[in-house]
């Protein structure tokens, strides 16, 4: 889940997917189907081990604790709160949360977007990012774009921070610890390729 151009919406979808997998695995373990755990399944089948109900219950308890931890850290209602950003042409305007600023203008601008067939075509045919799509509408639909960018633009991961720290560690190692690392780090973190 690390890398460039990831939005909080995409990462929330991945977390929801993993939470659903945990529930599926728990349900399979309840009926003693261990195929979701290939190493355990291989061990059981190769050695003709009969797993006891106590062991099954321990696995189920562990999976339930994981599910509870993920539910506590990543509540389910937060995932679908911003579906209008991800799927603006399929979202029902009446489902918008009333907490939005200027809710009437917000709903009207979303309806205008949904009725624009050229925009719909571009949304589904182009491979541009969600940020790029919403940024193209900034001058025409400022209220809805402002709300979309509040969700899309904040860093969803610590990827850039970690990349910068790694670059600093490499640049300012024991052999170069007296150098000023600013220029070296800037060239390490840029997405522009340099020709030497």
VOKE-454949 format. One record per residue: residue in one letter; y, z, x of N, C-alpha, C in turn. Coordinates in steps of 0.2 Angstrom, whole numbers, padded with zeros to 4 digits, always signed. Layout:
% VOKE-454949
aYZXYZXYZX;...
//
This chain:
% VOKE-454949
x-0006+0000+0004+0000+0000+0000+0006+0000+0004;x+0006-0002+0010+0011-0002+0015+0013-0009+0016;x+0019-0011+0018+0022-0017+0020+0028-0019+0017;x+0031-0025+0018+0037-0027+0015+0036-0029+0008;x+0042-0029+0005+0043-0032-0002+0038-0029-0007;x+0037-0022-0007+0033-0019-0012+0038-0015-0016;x+0037-0016-0023+0041-0012-0027+0037-0006-0030;x+0041-0001-0033+0038+0005-0035+0033+0003-0041;x+0035-0002-0045+0031-0004-0050+0024-0007-0048;x+0024-0011-0043+0017-0013-0040+0013-0007-0038;x+0016-0003-0034+0013+0003-0031+0010+0008-0037;x+0014+0008-0042+0012+0012-0048+0006+0009-0051;x+0006+0003-0052+0000-0001-0055-0006+0000-0050;x-0006+0000-0044-0011+0001-0040-0014+0008-0040;x-0010+0013-0041-0012+0020-0042-0015+0021-0049;x-0013+0018-0054-0016+0018-0060-0023+0015-0060;x-0023+0009-0057-0030+0006-0056-0035+0011-0052;x-0032+0014-0047-0037+0019-0044-0039+0025-0048;x-0034+0027-0052-0036+0033-0057-0041+0031-0062;x-0040+0025-0064-0045+0022-0069-0052+0021-0065;x-0052+0019-0059-0059+0019-0055-0062+0026-0055;x-0058+0031-0053-0061+0038-0053-0064+0040-0059;x-0061+0038-0065-0064+0040-0071-0070+0036-0073;x-0070+0030-0071-0076+0026-0071-0082+0029-0067;x-0080+0030-0061-0085+0033-0056-0088+0040-0059;x-0084+0044-0062-0086+0050-0065-0091+0049-0071;x-0089+0044-0075-0094+0042-0080-0100+0040-0078;x-0100+0036-0073-0107+0033-0070-0111+0039-0067;x-0108+0043-0063-0111+0049-0060-0114+0053-0066;x-0111+0054-0071-0114+0058-0077-0121+0056-0079;x-0122+0049-0079-0128+0047-0081-0133+0045-0075;x-0131+0048-0069-0135+0047-0063-0135+0040-0060;x-0130+0036-0061-0129+0030-0058-0124+0030-0052;x-0127+0029-0046-0123+0031-0040-0121+0024-0036;x-0121+0019-0040-0120+0012-0036-0113+0012-0034;x-0108+0016-0037-0101+0016-0035-0100+0019-0028;x-0105+0023-0026-0105+0026-0019-0111+0023-0015;x-0110+0017-0012-0115+0014-0009-0119+0018-0003;x-0116+0022+0001-0119+0026+0006-0124+0031+0003;x-0121+0034-0002-0125+0039-0006-0131+0036-0009;x-0130+0031-0013-0135+0027-0016-0140+0025-0012;x-0139+0022-0006-0143+0020-0001-0148+0025+0002;x-0145+0031+0003-0148+0037+0005-0153+0039+0000;x-0151+0040-0006-0155+0042-0011-0161+0037-0012;x-0160+0031-0013-0165+0026-0014-0170+0025-0008;x-0167+0025-0002-0172+0024+0004-0176+0030+0005;x-0174+0036+0004-0178+0042+0005-0181+0045-0001;x-0181+0041-0007-0184+0043-0013-0182+0051-0015;x-0175+0052-0014-0172+0059-0016-0171+0059-0023;x-0173+0064-0026-0171+0066-0033-0165+0070-0033;x-0159+0068-0035-0153+0072-0036-0153+0077-0041;x-0152+0083-0040-0153+0088-0045-0146+0088-0050;x-0147+0091-0055-0141+0092-0060-0135+0096-0057;x-0137+0100-0052-0132+0104-0049-0128+0100-0044;x-0131+0095-0041-0128+0091-0036-0124+0086-0040;x-0126+0083-0045-0122+0079-0049-0116+0082-0052;x-0117+0089-0054-0111+0092-0057-0106+0094-0051;x-0108+0095-0045-0103+0095-0039-0099+0089-0038;x-0103+0083-0039-0099+0077-0038-0094+0076-0044;x-0096+0077-0050-0092+0077-0056-0086+0081-0055;x-0087+0087-0053-0082+0092-0052-0076+0090-0047;x-0079+0087-0042-0075+0084-0036-0070+0078-0039;x-0074+0074-0043-0070+0068-0046-0065+0070-0051;x-0067+0075-0055-0062+0078-0060-0056+0081-0056;x-0057+0085-0051-0051+0087-0047-0047+0082-0044;x-0050+0077-0042-0046+0071-0039-0042+0068-0045;x-0045+0067-0051-0042+0064-0057-0036+0069-0059;x-0037+0075-0059-0032+0080-0061-0026+0080-0056;x-0027+0079-0049-0022+0079-0044-0018+0073-0045;x-0021+0067-0046-0018+0061-0047-0014+0061-0053;x-0016+0064-0058-0012+0064-0065-0006+0069-0064;x-0007+0074-0060-0001+0078-0059+0004+0075-0055;x+0002+0071-0049+0007+0068-0045+0010+0062-0048;x+0006+0058-0052+0008+0052-0054+0006+0051-0062;x+0011+0054-0066+0010+0054-0073+0009+0047-0076;x+0005+0047-0081+0003+0040-0084+0009+0037-0087;x+0013+0041-0091+0019+0038-0094+0024+0035-0090;x+0025+0037-0084+0029+0034-0079+0028+0026-0077;x+0021+0025-0078+0019+0018-0076+0022+0013-0080;x+0021+0014-0087+0023+0009-0092+0030+0009-0094;x+0034+0014-0091+0041+0015-0093+0045+0009-0091;x+0044+0005-0086+0048-0001-0084+0044-0007-0085;x+0040-0008-0090+0037-0014-0091+0041-0020-0092;x+0047-0018-0095+0052-0023-0096+0054-0027-0090;x+0054-0024-0084+0056-0027-0078+0050-0032-0076;x+0044-0029-0076+0039-0033-0074+0037-0039-0079;x+0038-0038-0085+0036-0043-0090+0042-0044-0095;x+0047-0047-0093+0053-0047-0098+0052-0051-0104;x+0048-0056-0103+0047-0061-0109+0042-0059-0114;x+0038-0054-0112+0033-0051-0117+0034-0044-0119;x+0039-0041-0117+0041-0034-0119+0044-0034-0126;x+0042-0029-0130+0046-0028-0136+0052-0024-0135;x+0058-0027-0137+0064-0024-0136+0065-0017-0139;x+0061-0016-0145+0062-0010-0149+0058-0004-0145;x+0054-0006-0140+0050-0001-0136+0055+0002-0130;x+0061+0000-0129+0065+0002-0124+0067+0009-0125;x+0067+0013-0120+0069+0020-0120+0076+0021-0122;x+0078+0026-0126+0085+0027-0128+0089+0029-0123;x+0086+0032-0117+0090+0034-0112+0094+0029-0108;x+0092+0023-0109+0096+0017-0105+0103+0018-0107;x+0107+0016-0102+0114+0016-0102+0116+0010-0107;x+0121+0010-0111+0123+0005-0116+0117+0002-0119;x+0113+0005-0123+0106+0003-0125+0107-0003-0130;x+0112-0004-0134+0113-0010-0138+0114-0016-0134;x+0119-0016-0129+0120-0021-0125+0114-0023-0120;x+0111-0018-0118+0105-0019-0114+0099-0023-0118;x+0098-0020-0125+0093-0024-0129+0095-0031-0130;x+0102-0032-0131+0104-0039-0133+0103-0043-0127;x+0105-0041-0121+0104-0045-0115+0096-0046-0114;x+0092-0042-0115+0085-0043-0114+0083-0049-0119;x+0085-0048-0125+0084-0054-0130+0086-0060-0128;x+0092-0060-0125+0095-0067-0122+0091-0070-0117;x+0088-0065-0113+0083-0067-0107+0077-0070-0110;x+0074-0067-0115+0068-0069-0118+0069-0075-0122;x+0075-0077-0124+0076-0083-0128+0077-0089-0123;x+0079-0088-0117+0081-0093-0113+0074-0097-0110;x+0072-0102-0113+0066-0106-0111+0066-0108-0103;x+0072-0110-0101+0072-0112-0094+0071-0106-0089;x+0074-0101-0091+0073-0095-0087+0065-0092-0087;x+0062-0093-0093+0055-0091-0094+0051-0096-0090;x+0052-0102-0090+0049-0107-0086+0049-0105-0078;x+0055-0104-0076+0056-0102-0069+0053-0096-0067;x+0053-0091-0072+0049-0084-0071+0042-0085-0069;x+0039-0089-0074+0031-0090-0073+0029-0095-0068;x+0033-0100-0066+0032-0105-0062+0033-0104-0054;x+0039-0100-0053+0041-0099-0047+0037-0093-0044;x+0036-0092-0037+0033-0087-0034+0037-0082-0031;x+0044-0082-0033+0049-0077-0030+0047-0070-0033;x+0050-0066-0029+0049-0059-0031+0053-0057-0037;x+0051-0051-0040+0054-0048-0045+0062-0047-0044;x+0063-0044-0038+0070-0043-0036+0074-0050-0036;x+0071-0055-0033+0075-0061-0033+0076-0064-0040;x+0071-0063-0044+0072-0065-0051+0078-0062-0055;x+0078-0055-0054+0084-0051-0057+0090-0052-0054;x+0090-0053-0047+0097-0054-0044+0100-0061-0046;x+0096-0066-0048+0099-0072-0050+0103-0071-0057;x+0101-0066-0060+0104-0065-0067+0110-0060-0066;x+0112-0058-0060+0117-0052-0059+0124-0054-0063;x+0126-0060-0062+0133-0061-0065+0132-0062-0072;x+0127-0065-0075+0126-0067-0082+0125-0060-0086;x+0120-0056-0084+0118-0050-0087+0118-0044-0083;x+0125-0042-0082+0126-0036-0077+0123-0030-0079;x+0122-0028-0086+0120-0021-0088+0112-0021-0087;x+0109-0026-0089+0101-0025-0088+0099-0026-0081;x+0103-0030-0077+0101-0031-0070+0102-0025-0066;x+0108-0021-0068+0109-0015-0064+0104-0010-0065;x+0101-0010-0071+0095-0005-0073+0089-0007-0069;x+0088-0014-0069+0082-0016-0066+0082-0015-0058;x+0088-0016-0055+0089-0015-0048+0088-0008-0046;x+0090-0003-0051+0089+0004-0049+0082+0006-0048;x+0077+0002-0052+0070+0003-0051+0067-0001-0045;x+0070-0007-0044+0066-0011-0039+0069-0010-0032;x+0075-0008-0031+0077-0008-0024+0076-0002-0020;x+0075+0004-0023+0074+0010-0019+0067+0009-0015;x+0067+0012-0009+0061+0011-0005+0055+0014-0009;x+0050+0011-0010+0044+0013-0013+0039+0016-0008;x+0040+0014-0002+0035+0017+0003+0040+0019+0009;x+0036+0022+0014+0040+0024+0020+0038+0019+0026;x+0037+0013+0024+0034+0008+0029+0040+0007+0034;x+0046+0006+0032+0051+0004+0037+0053+0010+0041;x+0053+0016+0039+0054+0022+0043+0048+0023+0048;x+0042+0022+0046+0036+0023+0050+0037+0017+0056;x+0038+0011+0054+0039+0006+0059+0044+0007+0064;x+0050+0010+0061+0055+0012+0066+0054+0017+0071;x+0050+0022+0068+0048+0028+0073+0043+0025+0078;x+0038+0021+0076+0034+0018+0081+0037+0014+0086;x+0042+0010+0084+0046+0006+0089+0050+0010+0094;x+0052+0016+0091+0056+0021+0095+0051+0024+0100;x+0045+0026+0098+0040+0029+0103+0038+0024+0108;x+0037+0018+0106+0035+0013+0111+0041+0011+0116;x+0047+0011+0113+0053+0009+0117+0054+0015+0122;x+0054+0021+0120+0057+0026+0124+0051+0030+0126;x+0046+0027+0129+0040+0031+0132+0042+0034+0139;x+0037+0037+0142+0039+0041+0148+0042+0037+0154;x+0041+0030+0154+0044+0026+0159+0051+0024+0158;x+0053+0024+0151+0059+0021+0149+0063+0027+0146;x+0062+0033+0147+0065+0038+0143+0073+0039+0144;x+0075+0036+0150+0082+0037+0151+0086+0031+0148;x+0083+0026+0145+0087+0020+0143+0089+0022+0136;x+0094+0018+0134+0097+0018+0127+0093+0013+0123;x+0089+0015+0118+0085+0011+0114+0087+0007+0109;x+0094+0008+0107+0096+0004+0101+0095-0003+0100;x+0096-0007+0106+0095-0014+0106+0088-0016+0105;x+0084-0012+0109+0077-0014+0109+0074-0012+0102;x+0076-0007+0099+0073-0005+0092+0075-0011+0087;x+0082-0013+0088+0084-0018+0083+0080-0024+0083;x+0078-0026+0089+0074-0032+0090+0067-0031+0088;x+0065-0025+0089+0058-0023+0087+0057-0023+0079;x+0062-0021+0076+0062-0021+0068+0064-0027+0064;x+0067-0032+0068+0070-0037+0064+0064-0042+0061;x+0065-0045+0056+0060-0050+0053+0062-0057+0056;x+0067-0058+0060+0069-0064+0063+0064-0065+0069;x+0061-0071+0070+0057-0072+0076+0061-0074+0081;x+0060-0072+0087+0064-0073+0093+0060-0078+0097;x+0064-0083+0100+0060-0088+0105+0062-0086+0112;x+0058-0085+0116+0059-0083+0123+0057-0088+0127;
//
